[in-house]
Amino acid sequence: MLAYVSTGLLGLLVPFENAKVTLFWLPSGIAAAALYRWSTKLWPCVFLAALIINISSGHNLLLNLLIAAGNTLAPLATVWLLKHFNCDLASLDRRNAIGFFLLAALSMTLSALVGSSLLGVYHQLSLETSAYIAIAWWMGDSLGVFLAMPVLVNMNRKYLEKVAKRKKDFFMIMATSLVMGLICFPLNNYADGAHLPIVFITFVCVAWAALWFGLFGSTLTTIGFCFLAIWATVNNLGPFVLPNLHLSFWLIWLYTAGTVILGFMITAAHITISNSYDRLVQSDLHQEQQQAQLAHAQLMARLAHWQWNPLSDDYQLSPSIHTLFGLPKEHLNGKMKGFIDTFIHPDDRLLLQVALKSALEQPQPLSLDVRLDTRSSQSYWVQLQADKSSGAEPPLLQGTIQDITERKRLDLALAAAAADAASAPDFFVTLLRALSEAVGADHVLISLIDTENPMQAHTHTYLKRGELQPNFSYDLKHTPCADVMDENLCYVSEGAVSHYPDDEMFRAYRIESYLGVGIRNAEAKPIGILIAMAEHPTPVSPQLSSLLMIFAERIGGELRRAQDQEKIYNLAFFDPLTRLPNRRMLQDRLRLVISQSARSKQYAALLFIDLDHFKLLNDTRGHHIGDQLLVQVAERISSIIRSSDLAARLGGDEFVVVFDNLGENPQDAALEAKKRAEQLHQLISLPYALRQSVYHCTISIGVSLFNNQNDSIDDLLRHADAAMYQAKDSGRNAIRFFDPMMQSHLEKRAAIEEDLRSAHDSHRQLIPYYQVQVNAQGKAIGVELLLRWQHPQKGMISPADFIPVAEQTGLIVPMGREVIRQACQQLIRWRQHPEFAHLNIAVNVSPIQFNQPNFVEDVLTIVDDCGVSPQQLKLELTESSLLKNVDQSIGKMQQLQDRGIGFSMDDFGIGYSSLSYLKRLPLDQLKIDQTFVRDIAVDPNDAIIARTIIAMAHNMNLQVIAEGVETDEQQKFLEQNGCSLFQGYFFGRPMPLEQLEQELRARGYCG
């Protein structure tokens, strides 16, 4: 604003026609520059400055306001037109320069017309006078814009600093221009008003300033010359002095406008030439950079050029041959025959000569791999490529020589790896061994990133000095492998252990160099790392890097191929929804199970499972909910079966489960199959969370047992399917066996189990029976307590029916504990009867009960609670009770024997009867099994066995008692051979307590 007012007041010092009109109005250029450079929002400042200048020149306030508005609108119009027509003053080319002059001159007509019209109306001037004022006004404003706007728009700190750096040149130009201005204007006066025509000299100064300092220089010199011309003319000096002062000012304006245009165009031309020169320089620099980059790239690619003249046999090699292969510089030029004989491997010389001749005679370009033997004591594989130059006389062969040593080494390594099938188990071992030999690494390994924890890796294959090592897992943190995951590679040629001091493997093996390259999947995502480590420095070359990249890609390809095969395999043999085996896999596996079952005689079971009301769920909730249920059912099935079992989905809501090795006995196999089917049934019937709701699912299971090679897969599936439909027909949510007899047996067993639990809880149905044991004198020494089951509806149930059920369900433990308690309580009661007080009671102990951890504590607690004499209680054990853990069994028996409780080996002779552990057991008595006693008088073998048992018992200081004695002959034989204790129907059947006591008195056993 200050610049506007000050320059405006200076301009009004040279009025033209009116106090408000001048031919030199710099404020218009200042205002337009400010609005263009900063913002058009500065127009109020322009308006205020214009108003101040107009008020200073007098006249009416309203007139001054309107003229100030016109002076404001003209710069605004200039800025709008320049931006509308994309006229960039910062880029002064020819188009922008011409556009600026035209648009600025056009815009200034606005202020000229407004001002001249207002003055004409205010002073009542004629139209001719008003037009004359408008032209003068336009000329003044246009000149001001031409002079001030470009230089102010382009003025900046950088430009001023440039001027300051060349201030001597600047002052020299300004001083020269001042001298020339004084000579051309105020000092250019001679007698009779004559003047020398030397004004053109000022054009040279303007051009000089424009070339050295651009618009700033040309504008300053132009303004200086303009003011010198005006001052000289006002003082009647100089070449522009005419009789009419207005005419003089017209000449000065024309001179100034021409000077401005001259400076402007010279500056624009200079800028254009400078820009072109800069572009040429940049192009040359870019070309030099490209050539340098090409040369560097050729060295990186180990590539060189060669040329051969077949007529003269002269060859030329590029200097990079010396750098790459160590070829002596004196041999970069010479005769081709001598080069071949000196530097080409003997086995490749003839091949190269034939190839050169063929390349000259045939249209195909030359491409040949040969070995280059330089004087560096190293042989290189190089690839020669060349073609005949077109239009050259004589024809030349020109081409490249590329070092392919590492590639050949890689080809050899890959060839060695490809010798085995890619799917062979040792493929990765062979590949890593070839890599180890190629790069000289002591440790090479393939690590795969954990899919669940990206910061942990597991080695896939690890070789140490060529030998396969066990795989291991490690954390990526503080190892270069973490850098490989970020950057896809990490090379440490030396000092690896110092760079990564926290790497345990580096410290353990003193690793000096590390080379790691990322292994990626088909989506270019990192899945692992190929690592080569050495205990010595390893220089990293482009070839070595390429080698590692190729190996990593090869390994990634093999891993992807294995994954693809796995995907194909899964699609072929597994259900895509549940991930369970499909029907095809089921048939293959079931065929093996049938064969194994036939060979081992072990039964297997096929379970056909169908979800109840699954269609209703699909129809009401949607198939996506049904799919969720199927997935969760499959997960529950998989969680409960053994690794040797099989689960499959046939389709829809049908599943198949196969259990093998269920036992050789069909009844036992059926029980085991039913048990597992019930476990499945119970697990699958638990509630399911489906989309924020709970769903209860029931299933129907059909079971088919098999152990026959002749059983076909279709028959088994059909049988199990039929059993499943039987379960559906029975009301769903059930298990059914295909065999009607087996189904009946299972139902009978289930009924026994249920009734047995009720019987045990009632304490009335399980009744103790007693069978007397007598000595050779016919006196009772004790009894054996035998449990009998009196069912309220079914009558007496045989122990052979309910004891196995009790053992399989675990009920035998509380039942056995109760029997021991009943025996102790009966001994206490017999104390009140002297005739029975001496009797002992023997109790059978199940193997399941005996092997309970708290068996000893239970027995001793019962004995102590009842207050019975431990010597009157005898526990009968079978061999199977003791074989599970002999040392533990001995410990338990010893604890009880220390308290006085005796032990009898029940059913001795029918088991293993191993003397190696029999002699260690703390036994008191051996009981000869009734199978040997039954035919003892007629079967010599039974007789021999009985004698052996008796003799062995005597030698071990053990009592011996025979059970199952039913005749006098059996008793006499046993007595004659040393057995003095007997038990059997010959002396009394098992009977209730009251009947026993009557029988003892009647037979005089206790007399």
SVG drawing of the C-alpha trace seen along z (x, -y; Angstrom):
<svg xmlns="http://www.w3.org/2000/svg" viewBox="-42 -28 92 171">
<polyline fill="none" stroke="black" stroke-width="0.4" points="0.0,0.0 2.9,-2.3 4.5,-1.5 1.2,-2.2 0.8,-5.6 4.4,-6.7 4.8,-5.7 1.4,-7.3 2.4,-10.6 5.6,-10.6 3.6,-9.9 1.3,-12.8 4.3,-15.1 4.2,-14.7 0.5,-15.4 -0.9,-15.1 -4.0,-17.1 -5.5,-16.8 -4.2,-16.6 -5.5,-13.1 -4.0,-11.9 -0.3,-10.9 1.5,-8.8 3.6,-7.0 1.3,-5.3 3.4,-2.5 0.7,-1.9 -1.4,0.1 1.4,2.6 2.1,2.7 -1.6,3.4 -1.9,6.1 1.3,7.8 0.0,7.9 -3.3,9.3 -1.7,11.9 1.0,13.0 -0.8,13.1 -4.6,12.9 -7.4,10.9 -8.7,10.5 -6.2,7.6 -8.5,5.3 -9.6,3.2 -6.0,2.1 -5.7,1.2 -8.9,-0.7 -7.9,-2.6 -4.5,-3.5 -6.1,-4.7 -8.6,-6.8 -5.7,-8.5 -4.0,-9.4 -7.2,-10.8 -8.0,-12.8 -4.6,-14.3 -5.3,-15.7 -8.5,-17.5 -12.0,-17.4 -15.2,-16.0 -15.1,-13.1 -17.7,-11.1 -15.6,-11.6 -12.5,-10.4 -14.4,-7.3 -15.6,-6.3 -12.2,-6.9 -10.5,-4.8 -13.0,-2.0 -12.0,-2.1 -8.3,-2.0 -9.2,1.1 -11.3,2.9 -8.6,2.7 -5.9,4.7 -8.6,7.2 -9.6,7.7 -5.9,8.1 -5.4,10.9 -8.7,12.6 -7.9,12.6 -4.3,13.9 -5.5,16.8 -8.5,17.5 -6.3,17.9 -3.5,19.7 -1.0,17.0 1.8,17.9 4.1,14.9 6.6,17.2 7.3,18.9 8.1,16.1 8.1,17.9 6.8,16.3 3.2,17.3 3.0,16.0 4.8,12.8 2.5,11.9 -0.6,13.0 0.5,10.8 0.9,7.6 -2.5,8.1 -4.5,9.0 -2.9,6.3 -3.5,3.7 -7.1,4.8 -7.7,4.7 -6.4,1.2 -9.1,-0.1 -11.5,0.4 -9.8,-2.2 -9.2,-4.5 -12.9,-4.5 -14.1,-4.9 -11.7,-7.7 -12.1,-9.7 -15.9,-9.4 -16.1,-10.6 -13.8,-13.6 -15.7,-14.5 -19.0,-14.5 -17.5,-16.4 -15.7,-19.1 -18.3,-19.0 -15.6,-18.2 -16.1,-17.6 -16.2,-14.1 -12.9,-14.7 -11.2,-15.9 -12.6,-12.9 -11.3,-10.5 -7.9,-12.2 -7.9,-11.8 -9.0,-8.1 -6.1,-7.3 -3.6,-9.1 -5.0,-7.3 -4.8,-3.9 -1.2,-4.5 -0.1,-5.5 -1.8,-2.4 -0.6,0.0 3.0,-1.2 2.8,-0.9 1.6,2.7 4.2,3.5 7.0,2.1 6.1,3.2 3.9,6.4 6.3,9.0 9.3,8.0 7.3,7.9 5.6,11.2 8.9,12.9 10.8,11.2 11.8,13.6 14.6,14.2 16.4,16.6 16.4,14.0 17.7,11.3 20.4,13.6 21.5,14.3 21.7,10.5 23.7,10.1 26.2,12.7 26.9,10.7 26.7,7.3 29.8,6.0 28.2,6.8 25.0,5.3 26.6,2.0 28.7,1.9 25.6,2.2 23.7,-0.3 26.6,-2.8 27.1,-2.3 23.4,-2.8 23.4,-6.0 26.3,-7.4 24.7,-6.4 21.4,-7.9 23.1,-11.2 24.8,-11.3 21.7,-10.5 19.3,-12.8 20.3,-15.9 23.8,-16.2 22.7,-15.6 22.4,-19.4 24.1,-21.4 23.8,-24.8 20.5,-25.7 18.7,-22.9 20.5,-20.2 20.8,-16.7 22.8,-13.6 20.6,-10.6 22.2,-8.3 19.1,-7.3 19.4,-3.8 22.5,-3.3 20.1,-2.9 18.6,0.1 22.0,1.8 22.1,1.1 18.5,2.5 19.5,5.6 22.7,6.0 20.7,5.7 18.0,8.1 20.6,10.8 22.4,10.6 19.6,9.9 16.4,10.6 13.3,8.5 14.7,7.0 17.7,5.5 15.8,4.4 13.0,2.8 15.4,0.9 17.3,-0.5 14.1,-1.3 12.7,-3.2 16.0,-5.0 16.1,-6.0 12.4,-7.1 12.9,-9.4 16.1,-10.9 14.2,-11.5 11.3,-13.1 13.6,-15.2 15.6,-16.4 12.5,-17.2 10.9,-19.2 14.1,-21.1 14.2,-21.8 17.1,-19.4 17.6,-16.3 16.4,-14.9 12.7,-14.7 12.3,-18.5 9.6,-19.7 7.6,-22.9 4.6,-21.0 5.3,-19.5 2.4,-17.0 4.0,-15.8 7.3,-15.4 5.6,-13.2 4.1,-11.1 7.6,-10.5 8.9,-9.6 6.0,-7.2 6.7,-5.5 10.4,-5.3 9.6,-3.8 7.0,-1.3 9.4,-0.2 12.2,0.2 9.9,2.2 8.9,4.5 12.5,4.9 13.6,5.9 10.7,8.1 11.2,10.0 15.0,10.3 14.4,11.7 11.8,14.2 14.1,15.2 17.1,15.6 15.0,17.7 13.9,19.9 17.5,20.3 18.6,21.0 15.9,23.5 16.8,25.2 20.4,25.3 19.6,26.6 17.5,29.4 20.4,30.2 22.8,30.3 20.4,32.4 19.9,34.7 23.7,35.1 24.0,35.8 21.1,38.2 22.8,39.9 26.1,40.1 24.3,41.5 22.5,44.0 25.8,45.0 27.4,45.3 24.4,47.3 24.6,49.5 28.3,50.1 27.6,50.8 24.7,53.0 26.8,54.9 29.4,55.4 26.7,56.5 25.4,58.9 29.0,59.9 28.5,59.0 31.0,57.7 31.1,56.9 33.2,58.5 33.7,58.1 35.3,60.2 36.3,59.5 36.4,62.9 38.4,61.6 41.3,60.3 40.6,62.6 41.0,59.6 38.9,59.4 38.2,56.7 37.0,57.2 35.6,54.5 37.8,53.5 35.2,55.1 36.6,58.5 39.7,57.7 37.6,56.7 35.3,59.7 37.6,62.5 41.1,61.2 42.1,61.4 45.4,59.6 44.8,56.2 47.3,56.9 44.9,59.6 41.9,57.4 42.8,57.1 44.4,59.7 43.8,62.7 40.8,64.9 42.8,68.1 45.4,67.2 42.7,66.3 40.9,69.6 44.1,71.6 45.2,69.7 42.1,68.9 39.3,71.4 39.1,74.8 40.6,77.5 37.3,79.4 35.4,76.4 37.8,75.0 36.5,77.0 32.9,76.4 33.6,72.6 35.3,72.7 32.4,74.5 29.9,72.2 31.8,69.1 31.8,70.5 28.1,71.4 27.2,68.0 28.7,66.5 27.1,68.9 23.6,69.2 21.1,66.5 20.7,67.6 22.6,65.7 25.4,67.3 24.7,68.6 27.2,70.9 28.4,71.8 32.2,72.4 34.8,72.4 37.2,69.5 40.6,70.3 42.3,67.0 45.6,66.6 43.8,66.1 44.0,69.8 40.2,70.0 38.0,71.4 34.8,69.5 31.7,70.6 30.8,67.9 27.9,67.6 28.9,66.1 26.1,64.4 26.6,62.5 25.0,61.7 26.2,60.3 26.2,56.5 23.9,55.3 25.5,53.1 29.1,53.5 31.8,54.4 33.3,56.7 30.5,58.3 31.4,58.4 30.3,60.6 29.3,58.4 27.8,59.6 28.2,60.2 30.1,62.4 28.3,63.2 29.7,65.0 27.4,67.9 29.7,69.8 27.2,69.5 24.3,70.5 26.2,73.5 27.0,74.4 23.3,74.0 22.4,76.1 24.6,78.8 23.1,78.5 19.6,78.6 20.5,81.5 21.7,83.4 18.5,82.6 16.4,83.5 18.0,86.9 15.5,88.0 11.8,87.4 10.7,84.1 8.3,86.0 11.0,88.2 11.6,87.8 15.2,86.8 14.5,84.1 15.1,81.2 18.2,82.9 19.7,83.3 18.8,79.7 20.3,78.3 23.4,80.4 23.9,79.0 23.5,75.5 25.9,76.1 28.6,77.2 27.8,74.3 28.2,71.5 30.6,73.2 28.2,73.1 28.6,75.1 24.9,74.9 22.0,74.8 18.4,75.1 14.8,74.4 12.7,72.7 8.9,72.4 7.0,69.6 4.5,70.7 1.0,69.9 -0.3,69.2 2.8,67.2 4.6,65.3 7.5,64.6 8.4,68.3 9.8,70.7 10.3,74.4 13.0,76.0 11.8,78.1 15.2,79.5 18.5,78.8 22.0,79.9 25.2,79.4 28.3,80.0 26.2,82.0 24.6,84.3 20.9,84.2 20.2,82.9 17.1,83.0 14.6,80.2 14.0,77.6 12.0,74.5 13.2,71.0 12.1,67.4 12.8,64.9 13.4,62.0 17.0,60.9 18.0,63.0 18.6,62.0 15.6,64.1 13.4,61.3 15.1,58.9 14.5,61.5 10.8,61.4 10.8,57.6 13.1,57.2 12.9,60.6 16.7,61.0 19.5,60.5 23.2,60.9 25.9,60.6 29.2,61.5 31.3,61.4 30.9,60.7 27.4,62.1 27.8,63.1 28.8,59.6 25.9,58.1 23.4,60.5 24.9,61.3 21.6,62.6 21.3,65.3 21.8,68.6 22.9,70.6 25.4,67.9 27.0,68.1 27.0,71.9 28.6,72.4 30.5,69.1 28.7,68.2 30.7,65.6 28.5,65.2 24.7,65.4 22.8,65.5 19.0,65.6 16.3,65.3 12.6,65.4 10.5,68.3 7.1,67.1 3.8,68.7 1.8,68.2 0.4,64.9 4.0,63.6 3.5,63.8 6.4,65.0 6.1,68.5 9.7,69.4 13.4,68.7 16.2,70.4 19.4,69.9 23.0,70.6 25.5,70.0 29.3,70.4 31.8,70.3 34.0,68.2 33.4,65.0 31.5,65.4 31.7,62.6 28.3,61.8 28.3,61.5 25.4,60.9 25.8,64.4 25.6,65.8 22.5,63.7 20.9,65.0 21.8,68.5 20.1,68.2 17.0,66.5 16.7,69.4 17.0,72.0 14.5,70.2 12.1,70.0 12.7,73.7 12.0,74.6 9.0,72.4 7.7,74.1 8.2,77.5 6.4,76.5 3.6,75.0 3.4,78.2 3.2,80.2 0.5,77.9 -1.4,78.2 -1.1,82.0 -2.4,81.9 -5.3,79.7 -6.1,82.1 -5.9,85.0 -8.2,83.3 -10.7,82.5 -10.6,86.1 -10.7,87.8 -12.1,85.3 -15.4,83.6 -14.8,79.8 -17.3,78.7 -16.4,80.9 -12.8,81.9 -13.7,85.5 -12.9,88.3 -15.5,88.7 -17.2,91.8 -14.2,92.6 -11.7,92.4 -14.1,94.4 -14.2,97.2 -10.4,97.3 -9.8,97.3 -12.7,99.6 -11.2,102.2 -8.0,102.1 -9.9,102.4 -11.8,105.5 -8.5,107.2 -6.8,106.4 -9.9,107.6 -9.9,110.9 -6.2,111.5 -6.3,110.6 -9.7,112.2 -10.5,109.0 -14.0,107.6 -14.6,104.1 -17.8,102.1 -19.3,99.7 -21.5,97.0 -24.0,95.3 -25.0,92.0 -27.9,89.9 -29.0,86.5 -32.6,86.5 -34.9,83.8 -31.9,82.2 -34.1,81.3 -36.4,79.3 -33.4,77.3 -32.3,76.6 -35.9,75.6 -36.5,73.3 -33.1,71.8 -31.3,72.0 -28.6,74.2 -25.8,72.0 -27.1,72.9 -27.3,76.5 -23.7,76.4 -22.6,75.0 -24.2,77.9 -22.6,80.4 -19.1,78.9 -19.6,78.9 -20.9,82.5 -17.8,83.5 -15.5,81.8 -17.1,83.7 -16.8,87.0 -13.1,86.3 -12.4,85.4 -13.6,88.7 -12.3,91.3 -8.9,92.9 -6.2,92.3 -6.7,95.8 -10.4,95.3 -12.1,93.8 -14.8,91.1 -16.3,90.0 -19.2,88.0 -21.2,89.8 -23.2,86.7 -26.1,84.7 -26.5,85.4 -25.0,89.0 -21.8,89.9 -19.9,93.2 -17.5,94.1 -15.5,97.3 -14.0,98.8 -11.4,101.6 -9.7,104.0 -12.8,104.5 -11.8,108.1 -12.1,111.6 -15.3,112.4 -18.4,111.2 -20.2,110.4 -17.2,108.4 -16.9,106.6 -20.6,105.8 -20.3,104.4 -17.3,102.3 -19.1,101.0 -22.2,100.2 -20.1,98.3 -18.4,96.2 -21.6,95.6 -23.2,94.4 -20.2,92.1 -20.7,90.7 -24.4,90.4 -23.9,88.5 -21.4,86.1 -23.3,85.3 -26.5,84.8 -25.0,81.9 -26.4,78.4 -24.9,76.5 -24.4,72.7 -25.7,71.7 -25.8,68.0 -26.5,66.8 -29.0,69.5 -28.8,72.9 -29.9,76.0 -30.4,79.5 -29.7,82.3 -30.4,86.0 -29.0,88.8 -29.9,92.3 -27.0,94.8 -27.0,98.1 -24.1,100.6 -22.8,103.5 -20.1,105.8 -17.7,107.6 -14.5,109.7 -14.9,111.6 -12.9,111.1 -16.0,111.9 -17.9,108.9 -18.2,106.4 -18.2,102.7 -21.6,102.3 -23.0,105.0 -21.6,103.4 -23.0,100.0 -26.3,101.5 -26.4,103.5 -25.5,100.4 -28.0,98.3 -30.7,100.9 -29.9,100.8 -30.0,97.0 -33.5,97.1 -34.5,99.5 -33.3,96.8 -35.4,94.3 -38.4,96.6 -38.1,97.0 -38.6,93.3 -35.2,91.9 -32.5,90.9 -31.5,94.5 -28.8,97.1 -29.5,100.4 -27.4,103.3 -27.9,105.1 -27.7,108.6 -31.1,109.4 -29.5,111.9 -26.7,109.5 -29.2,106.8 -31.1,109.0 -28.0,109.9 -27.1,106.2 -30.6,105.4 -30.3,108.2 -27.0,107.0 -28.3,103.5 -31.2,104.7 -28.9,106.7 -26.8,103.6 -29.8,101.5 -31.2,104.1 -27.8,104.7 -27.5,101.1 -30.9,101.2 -30.1,104.4 -26.9,102.9 -28.7,99.7 -31.5,101.7 -29.1,103.9 -31.7,106.7 -31.3,108.6 -27.6,109.4 -27.5,112.2 -24.3,113.7 -24.1,117.5 -21.6,119.7 -19.8,122.9 -18.0,124.9 -14.3,125.8 -13.3,128.9 -10.0,130.7 -9.0,134.3 -10.7,135.0 -14.0,133.9 -14.1,130.7 -15.0,127.3 -12.2,124.8 -14.0,122.0 -16.3,121.0 -16.1,119.1 -18.6,116.2 -20.2,116.3 -22.6,113.5 -25.9,114.5 -28.6,112.3 -32.2,113.0 -34.1,110.9 -37.7,110.1 -39.2,111.0 -36.6,113.1 -35.6,115.2 -32.0,116.4 -29.5,114.9 -26.3,116.8 -23.0,115.1 -21.8,115.9 -24.3,113.4 -24.0,110.5 -20.4,110.6 -18.9,109.7 -21.4,106.9 -20.4,105.6 -16.7,105.7 -17.3,103.9 -19.4,101.2 -17.2,100.7 -19.9,101.8 -17.7,104.6 -15.7,102.2 -18.5,101.1 -20.0,104.6 -16.7,106.2 -16.2,103.7 -19.7,104.5 -18.9,108.3 -15.8,107.8 -17.8,105.8 -20.5,108.6 -17.7,111.2 -16.3,109.1 -19.7,108.5 -20.5,112.3 -17.2,113.1 -18.2,110.8 -21.6,112.5 -20.0,115.9 -17.9,114.8 -21.1,115.2 -21.4,118.9 -18.4,120.9 -19.1,123.7 -18.6,121.3 -16.1,118.8 -13.1,120.7 -14.3,120.5 -12.5,118.3 -14.2,116.6 -12.7,116.4 -13.7,113.6 -13.1,113.5 -11.5,110.2 -12.0,109.0 -8.8,107.9 -10.5,104.5 -11.1,104.1 -7.6,105.2 -6.0,102.8 -7.8,99.8 -5.3,97.4 -7.1,97.3 -7.8,101.1 -5.5,101.6 -7.0,98.6 -10.6,99.8 -9.9,103.3 -8.1,102.1 -10.8,99.5 -13.5,102.2 -11.5,104.6 -10.8,101.8 -14.4,100.6 -15.8,104.1 -13.2,105.0 -12.7,108.4 -9.5,110.6 -7.6,110.1 -6.4,113.7 -9.9,115.0 -10.2,113.1 -8.8,114.6 -8.7,112.8 -8.8,115.0 -7.0,113.5 -6.7,114.8 -3.5,114.7 -4.9,111.9 -5.2,109.7 -1.5,109.8 0.0,109.8 -0.8,106.1 1.9,104.9 3.6,107.6 5.7,105.3 2.7,103.1 0.6,106.3 3.3,107.6 3.4,104.3 -0.4,104.3 -0.4,108.0 2.5,107.4 0.7,104.4 -2.4,106.5 -0.4,109.6 1.4,107.6 -1.9,107.0 -2.7,110.7 -4.9,111.0 -4.2,114.2 -4.1,114.7 -5.2,117.6 -4.3,118.0 -7.7,118.9 -8.1,121.1 -4.4,121.9 -3.1,123.8 -5.4,122.4 -3.4,119.2 0.2,118.5 1.3,120.0 4.8,118.4 7.1,119.6 9.3,116.5 6.7,114.3 4.9,117.0 7.8,117.4 7.8,113.6 4.1,113.4 3.3,113.4 0.7,116.2 -0.7,118.5 -2.6,120.9 -3.0,122.3 -6.4,123.4 -6.5,126.2 -9.0,125.3 -12.0,127.6 -11.1,128.3 -8.3,130.5 -10.2,132.0 -13.3,133.0 -11.5,135.8 -8.7,136.4 -9.6,140.1 -9.9,140.9 -7.6,138.5 -3.8,139.1 -3.0,135.6 -5.2,134.0 -3.8,136.3 -0.2,135.3 -1.1,131.6 -2.8,132.0 0.2,133.9 2.6,131.2 0.6,128.4 0.4,130.1 4.1,130.9 5.0,127.3 2.8,125.9 4.5,128.1 7.9,127.1 6.9,123.4 5.4,123.9 1.9,123.1 -1.4,124.6 -3.2,126.3 -7.0,126.6 -8.9,128.3 -12.2,126.9 -14.9,128.8 -14.6,132.0 -17.8,133.9 -16.9,137.6 -15.2,139.8 -12.7,141.0 -11.6,137.4 -11.1,136.8 -9.1,140.0 -6.8,139.3 -6.2,135.8 -5.5,137.0 -3.1,139.7 -1.1,137.1 -0.9,134.6 -3.9,132.3 -5.8,132.0 -8.2,129.2 -11.3,129.5 -14.3,127.6 -17.1,128.8 -20.5,130.3 -19.3,133.5 -19.2,131.4 -21.9,128.9 -23.3,126.6 -23.3,122.8 -26.3,121.9 -27.7,119.0 -26.4,118.4 -29.3,120.1 -29.1,123.2 -25.3,123.3 -25.4,123.2 -28.0,126.0 -25.9,128.1 -22.8,127.6 -24.6,128.9 -26.3,131.7 -23.1,133.1 -21.1,132.5 -18.6,130.3 -18.3,128.1 -18.6,130.8"/>
</svg>
